[in-house]
Amino acid sequence: DKLPLLPSFFSKFHFLLYGDFSPKSVQRQLVRYLTAYDGTVEDYMRDEVTHVISQSDWDSNFDKAVSDNGSLIFVKPSWVMACHDSQSALSTDKYLIMRPDQSEN
């Protein structure tokens, strides 16, 4: 008997996990989900990175990253968990980490 194939909805995405995660098990779970759904987890910022996942608020390192790669998306770990729960790549809109001057009202 073969195991069912997992969906590969992260296959076009490269992820960077930024900052500390609490509890530590969150980071391990994120890496597990990202790779299970065919995403690539990078060890450092590279041109290929499409998403930065962080529990942090916006910080100056994000400004530098955006100046180097204007298409970067900064999201909270809850986006990855929601994608896992729905078994699909959801919109990042509700999970974005926003620059303070861009936050909604």
C-alpha distances in whole Angstrom, upper triangle without the diagonal:
4,7,9,12,15,18,21,24,26,25,29,30,32,33,35,35,39,41,40,37,38,36,35,31,32,32,28,27,28,27,23,23,25,23,20,21,22,26,28,30,33,35,39,40,40,40,37,36,36,36,37,36,38,40,43,46,47,49,51,48,46,49,49,46,47,50,47,45,46,42,41,39,40,37,37,34,33,32,29,28,29,27,24,25,25,22,25,28,31,35,36,39,39,38,40,43,46,49,52,54,51,50,50,53
4,6,9,12,15,17,21,22,22,25,27,28,29,32,32,36,38,37,35,35,34,32,29,29,29,26,24,25,24,20,20,22,20,16,18,19,22,24,26,30,32,35,37,36,37,33,33,32,32,34,33,35,37,40,43,44,45,47,44,43,46,46,42,43,46,44,41,42,39,37,36,36,34,34,31,31,30,26,26,27,24,21,23,23,20,22,25,28,32,33,36,36,35,37,39,43,46,49,51,48,47,47,50
4,6,9,12,15,18,20,19,23,24,26,26,29,29,32,34,34,31,32,30,29,25,25,25,22,20,22,21,17,17,19,17,13,15,16,19,22,24,27,29,33,34,34,34,31,30,30,29,31,29,32,33,37,39,40,42,44,41,40,43,43,39,40,43,41,38,39,36,34,33,33,31,30,27,27,26,23,22,23,21,18,19,20,16,19,22,25,28,30,33,33,32,34,36,39,42,45,47,45,43,44,47
4,6,9,12,15,17,17,21,22,24,25,28,28,32,34,33,31,31,30,29,26,25,25,23,20,21,20,17,16,17,16,12,13,14,18,21,23,27,29,32,33,33,33,29,29,28,27,29,28,30,32,35,38,39,41,43,40,38,41,41,38,38,41,40,37,37,34,32,31,31,29,29,26,25,24,21,20,21,18,16,17,17,13,16,19,22,25,27,30,30,29,32,34,37,40,43,45,42,41,41,44
4,6,9,12,14,14,17,19,21,22,25,25,29,32,31,29,30,29,28,25,24,24,21,19,19,18,15,14,15,13,10,10,11,15,18,20,23,26,29,30,29,29,26,25,24,24,26,25,28,30,33,35,36,38,40,37,35,38,38,35,35,38,36,33,34,30,29,28,28,26,27,24,24,22,19,19,19,16,14,16,16,12,14,16,20,23,25,28,28,27,29,32,35,38,41,43,40,39,39,42
4,6,9,11,11,15,16,18,19,22,22,26,28,28,26,27,26,25,22,21,20,18,16,16,15,12,10,12,10,7,6,9,12,15,17,21,24,26,27,27,27,23,22,21,21,23,22,25,26,30,32,33,35,37,34,32,35,35,31,32,35,33,30,31,27,26,24,25,23,23,20,20,18,15,15,16,13,11,13,13,9,11,13,16,20,21,25,25,23,26,28,31,34,37,39,36,35,36,39
4,6,9,9,13,14,16,17,21,21,25,28,28,26,27,27,26,23,21,21,20,17,16,16,14,11,11,11,8,6,8,11,14,17,20,24,26,26,25,25,22,21,19,19,21,20,24,25,29,30,31,33,35,32,30,33,33,30,30,33,31,28,28,25,23,22,23,21,21,19,19,16,14,15,14,11,10,12,11,7,8,10,13,17,18,22,22,21,23,26,29,32,35,37,34,33,33,36
4,6,5,9,10,13,14,18,19,23,26,27,25,27,27,25,23,21,20,19,17,15,14,13,11,9,9,8,4,5,8,11,14,17,21,23,23,22,22,18,17,16,16,19,18,22,24,27,29,29,31,33,30,27,30,30,27,27,30,28,25,25,22,21,19,21,19,20,18,19,16,13,15,15,11,11,14,13,9,9,9,13,16,17,21,22,20,22,24,27,30,33,35,32,31,32,35
4,6,8,9,12,13,17,18,21,25,26,24,26,26,25,23,20,19,19,17,15,15,14,11,9,10,10,6,7,8,12,14,17,21,22,22,21,20,17,16,14,14,17,16,20,22,25,26,26,28,30,28,25,28,28,25,24,27,26,22,23,19,18,16,18,16,18,16,16,13,11,13,13,9,10,12,11,8,6,6,9,12,14,17,18,17,19,21,24,27,30,31,28,28,28,32
4,6,5,8,9,13,15,18,21,23,21,23,24,23,21,18,17,17,15,12,12,12,9,7,8,9,5,5,4,8,10,13,17,18,18,17,17,14,12,11,11,13,13,17,20,22,24,24,25,27,24,22,25,25,21,21,24,23,19,20,17,15,14,15,14,16,14,15,12,10,13,13,9,10,14,13,10,8,7,10,12,13,17,18,16,17,19,22,25,28,29,27,26,27,31
4,6,8,11,14,17,20,23,25,24,26,27,25,23,21,19,19,18,15,14,14,12,9,9,10,7,5,5,7,11,13,17,19,18,17,16,13,12,11,12,15,16,20,23,25,26,26,28,29,26,24,26,26,22,22,25,23,20,21,17,16,16,18,17,19,18,19,16,13,16,17,13,14,17,16,13,11,10,14,15,16,20,21,20,20,22,25,27,30,32,29,29,30,34
4,7,10,14,17,19,23,25,24,27,28,26,25,23,21,21,20,17,16,17,14,11,12,13,10,8,7,8,12,13,17,18,16,15,14,10,10,9,11,14,16,19,23,24,25,24,26,27,24,22,24,23,20,19,22,20,16,17,14,13,13,16,16,19,18,19,16,15,18,18,15,16,19,18,15,13,11,14,15,15,18,21,19,19,21,23,25,29,30,27,27,29,32
4,6,10,13,16,19,21,21,24,25,23,22,19,17,18,17,14,13,15,13,9,10,13,10,8,5,6,9,10,14,15,13,12,12,8,7,6,7,10,12,16,19,21,22,21,22,23,21,18,21,20,17,17,20,18,14,15,12,11,11,13,13,15,15,17,14,12,16,16,13,15,18,17,15,13,10,13,13,13,16,18,16,16,17,20,22,25,27,24,25,26,30
4,7,10,13,17,19,19,22,23,21,21,18,16,16,16,13,12,14,13,9,10,13,12,10,6,5,6,7,10,11,10,9,10,6,5,5,6,9,11,14,18,19,21,20,21,21,18,16,19,18,14,15,18,16,13,15,12,10,11,12,13,15,15,17,15,13,16,18,15,16,20,20,18,16,13,16,16,15,18,20,17,16,17,20,21,25,26,24,25,27,31
4,7,9,13,15,15,18,20,18,17,15,12,14,14,10,9,12,11,8,10,13,12,11,7,6,5,6,9,9,9,10,11,9,6,6,5,6,7,10,14,15,17,17,18,19,16,14,17,17,13,15,18,16,13,15,13,10,10,10,10,12,11,14,12,11,14,16,14,15,19,19,18,16,14,15,16,14,17,18,15,14,15,17,19,23,25,23,23,25,29
4,6,10,12,13,16,18,16,17,14,11,13,14,11,10,13,13,10,12,16,15,14,11,9,6,5,7,7,7,9,11,10,7,8,6,5,6,9,12,13,15,15,15,16,13,12,15,15,11,13,16,15,13,15,14,10,10,10,10,12,11,15,14,13,16,18,17,18,21,22,21,19,17,18,18,15,18,19,16,15,14,17,18,21,23,22,22,25,28
4,7,9,9,13,14,12,13,11,8,11,12,9,9,12,13,11,13,16,16,16,12,11,8,8,8,9,9,12,15,14,10,11,9,6,5,6,9,11,13,14,14,16,13,12,16,16,13,15,18,17,16,18,17,13,12,10,10,10,9,13,13,12,14,17,16,17,20,21,21,20,17,18,19,16,19,19,15,14,13,16,18,20,23,22,22,24,28
4,7,8,12,14,13,15,12,10,13,14,12,12,16,16,14,16,20,20,20,16,15,11,10,10,9,9,13,16,15,12,13,10,7,6,5,8,8,11,11,11,13,10,10,14,14,12,14,17,16,16,17,17,13,12,10,10,10,11,14,15,14,16,19,19,20,22,24,24,23,20,21,20,17,19,19,15,14,12,15,16,18,21,20,20,23,26
4,7,10,12,11,14,12,10,13,15,13,14,17,18,17,19,22,22,23,19,18,14,14,12,12,13,16,19,19,16,17,14,10,9,6,7,7,10,11,11,13,11,11,15,15,14,17,19,19,19,20,20,16,15,12,12,12,12,15,16,16,18,20,21,22,24,26,26,25,23,23,23,19,21,20,17,16,13,16,16,18,21,21,21,24,26
4,7,9,8,11,10,8,12,14,13,14,17,18,17,19,22,23,23,20,19,16,16,14,14,16,19,22,22,19,19,16,13,11,8,7,8,12,14,13,16,14,15,18,19,18,20,23,23,22,24,23,19,18,15,14,12,12,15,17,16,17,20,21,21,23,26,26,26,24,24,24,21,23,21,18,17,15,18,19,20,24,24,23,25,28
4,6,6,8,6,6,9,11,10,12,14,15,15,18,20,21,22,19,19,15,16,15,16,18,21,24,23,19,20,16,13,10,8,6,9,12,15,16,18,17,17,21,21,20,22,25,25,24,25,24,20,18,15,13,11,9,12,14,14,14,17,19,18,20,23,23,23,22,22,22,19,21,20,16,17,15,18,20,21,25,24,23,25,27
3,5,7,6,8,11,12,12,14,16,17,18,20,21,23,24,22,22,19,20,19,20,21,25,27,26,23,23,19,16,13,11,8,11,14,17,18,21,20,20,23,25,23,25,28,28,27,28,27,23,21,18,16,12,11,13,16,15,15,18,20,19,20,23,24,25,24,23,24,21,23,21,17,18,17,20,22,23,26,26,24,26,28
4,5,6,8,10,10,12,14,15,16,18,20,21,22,24,22,22,19,21,20,21,23,26,29,28,24,24,21,18,15,13,11,13,17,20,21,24,23,23,26,27,26,27,31,30,29,30,29,25,23,20,18,14,12,14,17,16,15,18,20,19,20,23,24,25,24,24,25,23,24,22,19,20,19,23,25,25,29,28,26,28,30
4,5,6,7,9,10,12,13,15,16,18,19,21,22,20,20,17,18,17,19,21,24,27,26,22,23,20,17,14,13,12,14,18,20,21,24,22,22,26,26,24,27,30,29,28,30,28,25,23,20,18,15,12,15,17,16,15,19,20,19,21,24,24,25,24,24,26,23,25,24,20,21,20,24,25,26,30,30,28,30,32
4,5,5,6,9,10,11,12,14,16,16,18,20,19,19,16,18,18,20,22,25,28,26,23,23,20,18,15,14,13,16,20,22,23,26,24,24,28,28,26,28,31,31,29,30,29,25,23,20,18,15,12,14,16,14,13,17,18,16,18,21,21,22,22,23,25,22,25,23,20,22,21,25,27,28,32,31,29,31,33
4,5,5,6,9,10,11,12,14,15,17,18,17,17,15,17,17,19,20,23,25,23,20,20,17,15,11,11,10,13,17,19,21,24,22,21,25,26,23,25,28,28,26,27,25,22,19,17,14,11,8,10,13,11,10,14,15,14,15,18,18,20,19,19,21,19,21,19,16,18,17,21,23,25,28,27,25,27,29
4,5,5,6,9,10,10,12,14,16,17,15,14,11,13,13,15,17,20,22,20,17,18,15,13,10,10,10,13,17,19,19,22,20,19,23,23,21,23,26,25,24,25,24,20,18,16,14,12,9,12,13,11,12,15,16,15,17,20,19,20,19,20,21,19,22,20,17,18,17,21,23,25,28,27,26,28,30
4,5,5,6,9,10,11,12,14,16,14,14,12,14,14,17,19,21,24,22,19,20,17,15,13,13,14,17,20,22,23,25,23,22,26,26,24,26,29,28,26,28,26,22,21,19,17,15,11,14,15,12,12,16,16,14,17,20,19,20,19,21,23,21,24,23,19,21,21,24,26,28,32,30,29,31,34
4,6,5,6,9,10,10,12,14,13,14,12,15,16,19,20,22,24,22,19,19,17,16,13,13,14,17,20,22,24,26,24,23,27,27,25,26,30,29,27,28,25,22,20,18,16,14,10,11,13,10,9,13,13,11,13,16,15,17,17,18,20,19,22,20,17,19,20,24,26,28,31,30,28,29,32
4,5,5,6,8,10,11,12,11,12,10,13,14,16,17,19,21,19,16,16,13,12,9,11,12,15,18,20,21,24,21,20,24,24,21,23,26,25,23,24,22,18,16,15,12,11,7,10,10,7,8,11,11,10,13,15,14,15,14,15,17,16,19,18,15,16,17,20,23,25,28,26,25,27,30
4,6,5,6,8,10,11,9,9,7,10,11,14,16,17,20,17,15,15,13,13,11,12,14,17,20,21,22,24,22,21,24,24,21,23,26,24,23,24,22,19,17,16,14,14,11,13,13,10,11,14,13,12,15,17,16,16,16,18,19,18,21,21,18,19,19,23,25,28,30,29,28,30,33
4,6,6,6,9,10,10,11,10,13,15,18,19,21,23,20,18,18,16,16,14,16,17,20,23,25,26,28,25,24,28,28,25,26,29,28,26,27,25,22,20,19,17,16,12,14,14,10,11,14,13,11,14,16,14,15,15,18,20,19,23,22,19,21,22,25,28,30,33,31,30,32,35
4,6,5,6,9,8,11,10,14,16,19,20,21,22,19,17,16,14,15,13,15,16,20,22,24,25,28,25,23,27,27,24,25,29,27,25,26,23,20,18,17,15,14,11,12,11,7,8,11,9,7,10,12,10,12,12,14,17,16,20,19,17,19,20,24,26,29,31,29,28,29,32
4,6,6,7,5,7,7,11,13,16,16,17,18,15,13,13,11,12,11,14,16,19,21,22,24,25,23,21,24,24,21,22,25,24,21,22,19,17,15,15,13,13,11,12,11,8,10,12,10,9,13,14,12,12,11,13,16,15,19,19,16,17,19,22,25,27,30,28,27,28,32
4,5,5,5,6,7,11,13,16,17,18,19,16,14,15,14,15,14,17,19,22,25,25,26,28,25,24,27,27,23,24,27,25,23,24,22,19,18,18,17,17,14,16,15,11,13,15,13,12,15,16,14,14,13,17,19,18,22,22,20,21,22,25,28,31,33,31,30,32,35
4,5,7,10,11,15,17,20,21,21,22,19,18,17,16,18,16,19,21,24,27,28,29,31,28,27,30,30,26,27,30,29,26,27,24,22,20,21,19,18,15,16,15,12,12,14,12,10,13,14,11,12,13,16,19,19,23,23,21,22,24,27,30,33,35,33,32,33,36
4,6,9,11,15,18,20,21,21,21,17,16,15,15,17,16,19,21,24,26,27,28,30,28,25,29,29,25,26,29,27,24,25,22,20,18,19,17,17,15,16,14,10,12,13,10,9,12,12,9,9,10,13,16,16,20,21,19,20,22,26,28,31,33,31,30,31,34
4,7,10,13,16,18,19,18,19,15,14,14,14,16,16,20,22,25,27,27,28,30,27,25,28,28,24,25,27,25,22,24,21,19,18,19,18,19,17,18,16,13,15,16,13,12,16,16,12,12,12,15,18,18,22,23,20,21,23,26,29,32,34,31,31,32,36
4,7,10,13,15,15,15,15,12,11,10,10,13,13,16,19,22,23,23,25,26,23,21,24,24,20,21,24,22,19,20,17,15,15,16,15,16,14,16,14,11,14,15,12,12,16,16,13,12,11,14,16,16,19,20,18,19,20,23,25,29,30,28,28,29,33
4,6,10,12,12,12,13,10,9,10,10,12,13,16,19,21,23,23,24,25,21,20,23,22,18,20,22,20,17,19,17,15,15,16,16,17,15,18,16,13,16,18,15,16,19,20,17,16,14,17,19,18,21,22,20,20,20,23,25,29,30,28,29,30,34
4,7,9,10,11,13,10,9,10,10,10,10,13,16,18,21,21,21,22,19,18,21,20,17,19,21,19,17,19,17,14,14,14,14,15,14,17,15,13,16,18,16,16,20,21,19,18,16,18,19,18,21,22,19,19,19,22,24,27,29,27,27,29,33
4,6,7,8,10,9,7,10,10,10,11,14,17,18,20,20,20,20,17,16,19,18,14,17,19,16,15,18,16,14,15,15,15,17,16,19,18,16,19,21,19,20,23,24,22,21,19,21,21,19,23,24,20,20,19,22,23,26,28,27,27,30,33
4,7,9,12,12,10,13,13,11,12,14,17,18,20,20,19,19,16,16,19,17,15,18,20,17,17,20,19,16,17,16,17,18,17,20,20,18,21,23,22,22,25,27,25,24,22,24,24,22,25,26,22,21,20,23,24,27,29,28,28,31,35
4,6,10,10,9,12,12,10,12,14,17,17,19,18,17,16,13,13,16,14,11,15,16,14,14,17,17,14,15,15,16,18,18,21,21,19,22,24,23,24,27,28,27,26,23,24,24,22,24,25,22,20,19,21,21,24,26,26,27,30,33
4,7,8,7,10,10,9,12,13,17,16,18,16,15,14,11,11,13,11,8,11,13,10,10,13,13,11,13,13,15,17,18,21,20,19,22,24,23,24,27,28,27,25,22,23,23,20,22,24,21,18,17,19,19,22,24,23,24,27,31
4,5,6,9,11,11,14,16,20,20,21,19,18,17,14,13,15,13,9,12,13,10,9,13,13,11,14,15,17,19,20,23,21,20,24,26,24,25,28,29,27,25,22,24,23,21,23,25,22,20,19,21,21,24,26,25,26,29,32
4,6,8,11,12,16,18,22,22,22,20,19,18,15,14,15,13,10,11,12,8,7,10,10,10,13,15,17,20,21,24,22,21,25,26,24,26,29,29,27,25,21,23,22,20,22,25,22,20,20,21,21,25,25,24,26,28,32
4,6,9,11,14,17,21,22,23,21,21,20,17,16,17,16,12,13,15,11,9,12,10,10,12,14,16,19,20,22,20,19,22,23,21,22,26,26,24,21,18,20,20,18,21,23,21,19,20,21,22,25,27,25,26,28,32
4,6,7,11,14,17,18,19,17,18,18,15,13,15,14,10,11,14,11,9,11,9,7,9,11,13,15,16,19,16,16,19,20,18,20,23,23,22,20,16,18,17,15,18,20,18,16,16,18,19,22,24,22,23,25,29
4,7,10,13,17,18,18,17,18,18,16,13,15,15,11,11,14,12,9,10,7,5,6,9,11,14,15,17,14,14,18,18,16,18,21,21,20,17,13,15,14,12,15,17,15,13,14,16,17,21,22,20,21,23,26
4,6,10,13,14,15,14,15,17,14,11,14,15,11,11,15,14,11,11,9,6,5,6,7,10,11,13,11,11,14,15,14,16,19,19,18,16,12,13,12,10,13,15,12,10,11,13,15,19,20,18,18,21,24
4,6,10,11,12,11,12,14,11,9,12,13,10,11,14,14,12,12,11,7,6,5,6,8,10,13,11,11,15,16,15,17,20,20,20,18,15,15,15,12,14,15,12,10,9,12,14,17,19,17,18,20,24
4,7,9,11,11,13,15,13,11,15,16,13,14,18,17,15,16,14,11,8,6,5,6,6,9,9,9,12,13,13,15,17,18,18,17,14,15,14,11,14,14,10,9,9,12,14,17,20,18,18,20,23
4,5,8,9,11,14,12,11,14,16,14,15,18,18,17,18,17,13,11,7,6,5,6,10,11,11,13,15,16,17,19,21,21,20,18,17,17,13,15,14,11,10,8,12,13,15,19,18,17,19,22
4,7,10,11,15,14,13,16,18,17,18,21,22,20,21,20,16,14,10,8,6,7,9,11,12,13,15,17,18,19,21,22,22,19,18,18,15,16,14,11,11,9,12,14,15,19,18,16,19,21
4,6,8,11,11,10,14,16,15,16,19,20,19,19,19,16,14,10,10,8,10,12,14,15,17,18,20,21,23,24,25,24,22,21,20,16,17,16,12,11,8,11,12,12,16,16,15,18,20
4,6,10,11,10,12,15,14,15,18,19,19,18,18,15,13,10,10,9,12,14,15,17,18,19,21,23,24,25,27,25,23,21,20,16,16,15,12,10,7,8,8,9,12,13,11,14,16
4,7,8,6,8,11,11,11,14,16,16,15,16,13,12,9,10,11,14,16,16,18,20,21,22,24,26,27,28,26,23,22,19,16,16,15,13,10,6,6,5,7,10,11,10,14,16
4,5,6,7,9,10,11,13,15,16,16,17,14,14,11,13,14,16,19,19,21,23,24,25,27,29,30,30,29,26,25,23,19,19,19,16,14,10,10,8,9,12,13,14,17,19
4,5,5,7,9,10,11,13,14,15,17,14,15,13,16,17,20,22,22,23,26,27,28,30,32,33,33,31,28,27,25,21,21,22,19,16,13,12,10,11,13,14,16,19,22
4,5,5,6,9,10,11,12,13,15,12,13,12,14,16,18,21,21,22,24,26,26,28,30,31,31,29,26,26,24,20,21,22,19,16,13,13,11,14,16,16,18,21,24
4,5,5,6,9,10,10,11,12,9,10,8,12,13,16,19,18,19,22,23,23,25,28,28,28,26,23,22,20,17,18,19,16,13,10,10,9,12,13,13,15,18,21
4,5,5,6,9,10,10,12,10,12,11,14,17,20,22,21,23,26,26,26,29,31,31,31,29,25,25,22,19,19,20,18,15,12,11,8,11,12,12,15,18,21
4,5,5,6,9,10,13,11,13,13,16,19,21,24,23,24,27,28,28,30,32,33,32,30,27,26,24,21,22,23,21,17,15,14,12,15,16,16,18,22,25
4,5,5,6,8,10,8,10,10,14,16,19,21,20,21,24,25,24,27,29,29,29,27,23,23,21,18,19,21,19,15,14,14,12,16,17,16,18,22,25
4,5,5,5,7,6,9,10,14,17,19,22,20,21,24,25,24,27,29,29,29,26,22,22,20,17,17,20,18,14,13,12,11,14,15,14,16,19,22
4,6,6,10,10,13,13,17,20,23,25,24,25,28,29,28,30,33,33,32,29,26,26,23,20,21,23,21,18,16,15,13,16,16,16,19,22,25
4,6,9,9,13,14,18,21,23,26,24,24,28,28,27,30,32,32,31,29,25,25,23,21,22,24,22,19,18,17,16,19,19,19,21,24,28
4,6,6,10,12,15,19,21,23,21,21,25,26,24,27,29,29,28,25,22,22,20,18,19,22,20,16,16,16,15,19,19,18,20,23,26
4,6,9,11,15,18,21,23,20,21,25,25,24,27,29,28,28,25,21,21,18,16,17,20,18,15,15,14,13,17,17,15,17,20,23
4,6,10,13,17,19,20,18,19,22,22,20,23,26,25,24,21,17,17,15,13,14,17,16,13,14,14,14,18,18,16,18,20,23
4,7,10,13,15,17,15,16,19,20,18,21,24,23,23,20,16,16,14,12,13,16,14,11,11,12,13,16,17,15,17,19,23
4,6,10,12,14,12,13,16,16,15,18,20,20,20,17,14,13,11,8,10,12,10,7,8,10,11,15,16,14,14,16,20
4,7,10,12,10,12,15,15,15,18,20,20,20,18,15,14,12,9,10,11,8,6,5,8,10,13,15,13,13,15,19
4,7,8,7,9,11,12,12,15,16,17,18,16,13,12,11,7,9,9,5,4,5,9,12,14,17,14,14,15,19
4,5,6,8,10,11,12,14,15,16,17,16,14,13,12,9,11,9,5,6,6,10,13,15,18,16,15,16,19
4,5,5,7,9,10,11,13,15,15,15,13,13,13,11,13,12,8,10,10,14,17,19,22,20,18,20,23
4,5,5,6,9,10,10,12,14,14,12,11,12,10,12,10,7,10,11,15,18,20,22,20,18,19,21
4,5,5,6,9,10,11,12,11,9,8,8,7,9,8,6,8,11,14,18,20,22,19,18,18,21
4,5,5,6,9,10,10,10,8,9,11,9,13,12,9,12,14,17,20,22,25,23,21,22,25
4,5,5,6,9,10,11,10,10,13,12,14,13,11,14,16,19,22,24,27,25,23,23,26
4,5,5,6,8,9,9,8,10,10,12,11,10,13,16,19,22,24,26,24,22,22,24
4,5,5,6,5,5,6,9,10,13,12,11,14,17,20,23,25,28,25,23,23,26
4,6,5,7,8,9,13,13,16,15,14,17,19,23,26,28,31,28,26,26,29
4,6,8,10,10,13,14,17,15,15,18,21,24,27,29,31,29,26,26,29
4,5,8,8,11,13,16,15,15,18,21,24,27,29,31,28,26,26,29
4,7,9,13,14,17,17,17,19,22,25,29,31,33,30,28,28,31
4,6,10,12,15,15,15,17,20,23,26,29,31,27,26,26,29
4,7,9,12,13,12,14,17,20,23,26,27,24,23,23,27
4,6,9,10,10,12,16,18,21,24,25,22,20,20,23
4,6,7,8,10,13,15,18,21,22,18,17,17,20
4,6,5,6,10,11,15,17,19,15,15,15,18
4,6,6,9,10,14,16,17,13,12,11,15
4,6,9,11,14,16,17,14,12,11,14
4,7,9,13,15,17,14,12,13,16
4,6,10,12,14,11,10,11,15
4,7,9,12,10,9,11,14
4,6,8,6,6,9,12
4,6,5,6,10,13
4,5,5,9,11
4,6,9,10
4,6,9
4,6
4
